[in-house]
């Protein structure tokens, strides 16, 4: 559970440094996390890069009170934004977050995740809409380690899922 990472400063440092490396060749003007799982990671990254930060509400609905914002903290208008998520499976939250930033006038949106299942349909949808996802760890990176800890049947089932998760049963 990536939400528990914040109770491990050494792990948070690794995640922050890994995100910095992912975005090292890109001009970033601010960092936005997807609430709630990625807020601590995006805030730490923004702090580590000396950048402003903010977050996006996951349900894509403004608050019913106050300023009724979808984006809190940073104003993304005319900025290159790193959009951070902890875990990406179908891509719904990152796609929704990227669309919100786009409508708010973000110049460029770079999506980063701690972990991604790299689902083909999700990647195609992001690319077709002009977005790209970079992940610190992908499911395929874990496969050699999982092979050591799973039964051969469970590992074979996981391999089938990784190859085609949308049609796996």
C-alpha positions as CSV (number, residue, x, y, z in Angstrom):
1,X,0.0,0.0,0.0
2,X,1.7,3.2,-1.2
3,X,-0.3,5.3,1.3
4,X,1.8,3.8,4.1
5,X,5.1,4.8,2.4
6,X,5.0,8.2,4.2
7,X,5.7,6.4,7.5
8,X,9.0,5.2,6.0
9,X,11.3,8.3,5.3
10,X,13.9,6.1,3.6
11,X,11.3,4.8,1.2
12,X,9.9,8.2,0.5
13,X,13.4,9.5,-0.3
14,X,13.8,6.7,-2.8
15,X,10.4,7.5,-4.4
16,X,11.2,11.2,-4.5
17,X,14.7,10.6,-6.1
18,X,13.2,8.2,-8.6
19,X,10.6,10.8,-9.7
20,X,13.3,13.4,-10.0
21,X,15.2,11.0,-12.3
22,X,12.1,10.4,-14.4
23,X,11.6,14.1,-14.9
24,X,15.3,15.1,-15.1
25,X,15.2,16.0,-18.8
26,X,11.9,17.9,-18.6
27,X,11.2,21.5,-17.6
28,X,8.7,21.2,-14.8
29,X,7.0,24.3,-13.3
30,X,4.8,22.5,-10.7
31,X,3.8,19.2,-9.3
32,X,0.2,18.0,-8.8
33,X,-0.8,14.8,-7.0
34,X,-4.0,12.9,-7.5
35,X,-5.9,12.8,-4.2
36,X,-5.5,11.1,-1.9
37,X,-2.9,8.5,-2.5
38,X,-0.4,10.6,-4.3
39,X,-0.6,13.8,-2.3
40,X,2.3,13.0,0.0
41,X,4.5,11.8,-2.9
42,X,3.8,14.9,-5.1
43,X,4.3,17.3,-2.2
44,X,7.6,15.8,-1.3
45,X,8.7,15.8,-5.0
46,X,7.7,19.5,-5.3
47,X,9.6,20.3,-2.1
48,X,12.6,18.4,-3.4
49,X,12.5,20.2,-6.7
50,X,11.8,23.6,-5.1
51,X,8.5,23.9,-7.0
52,X,4.9,24.7,-6.2
53,X,2.5,21.8,-5.6
54,X,-1.2,21.0,-5.5
55,X,-3.6,18.2,-5.8
56,X,-6.6,17.2,-7.9
57,X,-9.8,15.7,-6.5
58,X,-10.2,12.1,-7.7
59,X,-13.9,12.3,-8.5
60,X,-13.5,15.2,-10.9
61,X,-16.2,17.2,-9.0
62,X,-15.5,20.5,-7.3
63,X,-16.1,20.8,-3.6
64,X,-19.7,21.8,-2.8
65,X,-18.5,24.7,-0.6
66,X,-15.8,27.3,-0.4
67,X,-14.1,28.1,-3.8
68,X,-15.5,24.9,-5.4
69,X,-12.2,24.0,-7.0
70,X,-11.1,20.8,-8.7
71,X,-7.4,21.7,-8.3
72,X,-6.1,22.9,-4.9
73,X,-2.8,24.7,-4.3
74,X,-1.2,25.4,-7.6
75,X,-2.7,27.3,-10.6
76,X,-1.5,25.2,-13.5
77,X,-2.2,27.9,-16.2
78,X,0.6,28.1,-18.7
79,X,2.8,25.8,-16.6
80,X,4.5,22.4,-17.4
81,X,3.0,20.1,-14.7
82,X,4.2,16.8,-13.4
83,X,1.0,14.9,-12.5
84,X,1.7,12.2,-9.9
85,X,-0.3,9.0,-9.0
86,X,0.7,6.2,-6.7
87,X,-0.7,3.3,-8.7
88,X,-2.1,3.2,-12.2
89,X,-4.2,0.3,-13.4
90,X,-6.9,1.3,-15.9
91,X,-5.6,4.9,-16.0
92,X,-8.9,6.5,-15.2
93,X,-7.6,8.7,-12.4
94,X,-4.5,9.9,-14.4
95,X,-6.5,10.5,-17.5
96,X,-9.2,12.4,-15.6
97,X,-6.5,14.4,-13.7
98,X,-4.7,15.2,-17.0
99,X,-7.9,16.4,-18.6
100,X,-8.6,18.7,-15.6
101,X,-5.2,20.2,-15.9
102,X,-5.5,20.6,-19.6
103,X,-8.9,22.4,-19.2
104,X,-7.2,24.6,-16.5
105,X,-4.6,25.7,-19.1
106,X,-1.6,23.6,-18.3
107,X,1.0,24.0,-21.1
108,X,2.4,20.4,-20.9
109,X,1.4,17.5,-18.6
110,X,3.9,14.8,-17.7
111,X,2.4,11.8,-15.9
112,X,4.4,9.9,-13.4
113,X,3.4,6.9,-11.2
114,X,5.1,4.9,-8.5
115,X,3.7,1.7,-10.0
116,X,1.8,0.8,-13.2
117,X,0.3,-2.4,-14.5
118,X,1.0,-1.1,-18.0
119,X,-2.3,-2.1,-19.4
120,X,-2.3,-1.8,-23.2
121,X,-5.7,-0.2,-23.5
122,X,-4.8,2.4,-20.8
123,X,-1.5,3.3,-22.5
124,X,-3.2,3.6,-25.9
125,X,-5.9,5.9,-24.5
126,X,-3.3,8.2,-22.9
127,X,-1.2,8.4,-26.0
128,X,-4.2,9.0,-28.2
129,X,-5.1,12.0,-26.1
130,X,-1.6,13.3,-26.1
131,X,-0.4,12.1,-22.7
132,X,2.5,9.8,-21.7
133,X,2.9,7.8,-18.5
134,X,6.3,7.1,-16.9
135,X,6.4,4.7,-14.0
136,X,9.1,4.1,-11.4
137,X,8.2,0.4,-11.3
138,X,6.1,-1.6,-13.8
139,X,4.5,-5.0,-13.3
140,X,7.0,-6.6,-15.7
141,X,9.8,-5.3,-13.4
142,X,8.4,-7.4,-10.6
143,X,7.8,-10.6,-12.5
144,X,11.2,-12.2,-11.8
145,X,10.8,-11.6,-8.1
146,X,7.2,-12.9,-8.1
147,X,8.3,-16.1,-9.9
148,X,10.3,-16.9,-6.8
149,X,7.5,-16.5,-4.4
150,X,4.4,-17.8,-6.2
151,X,3.4,-21.3,-7.1
152,X,4.0,-22.3,-10.7
153,X,0.2,-22.2,-11.3
154,X,-0.3,-18.8,-9.8
155,X,2.7,-17.4,-11.7
156,X,1.4,-18.8,-15.0
157,X,-1.9,-17.2,-14.3
158,X,-0.2,-13.9,-13.5
159,X,1.8,-14.1,-16.7
160,X,-1.4,-14.6,-18.7
161,X,-3.0,-11.6,-16.9
162,X,0.1,-9.4,-17.6
163,X,0.0,-10.3,-21.3
164,X,-3.7,-9.4,-21.7
165,X,-5.4,-8.1,-18.5
166,X,-8.5,-6.8,-20.3
167,X,-9.5,-10.3,-21.4
168,X,-8.0,-12.4,-18.6
169,X,-10.4,-14.6,-16.6
